[in-house]
């Protein structure tokens, strides 16, 4: 990003200082002052944009997608093993009918 507003602002301020105080030049004085105000606004927006960019870089997750997939795969495998264990426990429990003598 170019940051050439400082020199441009100094040139405009110098032109405003050297401009004679003449009624006919009021429009010129107004336009130079408006340009300085617009440059200040652009500079403020650039500063805000830079701050937002830096904050977004801090917030952005830096996780490797492959690592995330590996973690999810291991979690799925753990859950499958737990479900199989529960299923085996359920199958190993004797049913109530086994205790009845008929």
C-alpha positions, 0 to 999 in steps of 0.5 A: 500500500502506498503511503504518499499522503504525508508529502501530498498533504505538506505540499497542499499545506504549503500552497495554502500558506503561500496563497494570498488572502484575496477574495477572488481566491476563496474558492481556491482556498476552499478546494485546497482545504477540502483536499487536505480534509480528504487526504486526512480521511484517506489516511485514517481509513488506511490506518483502520484497514491496517489495524483490521488486517493485523487483527485478522491475522491474529484471529485466523486459525493456523491449523493444518487441515490434514492434522484436523482430519487425522484428529477427527479420524482418531475420534471416530475410531475411538467412538466406534471402539466404544460402541463395539464394546457396549455392543459386546457387553450387551450381547454378553449379558444373560437374558432373563429367560435364561434363569427361568426353569420351565 
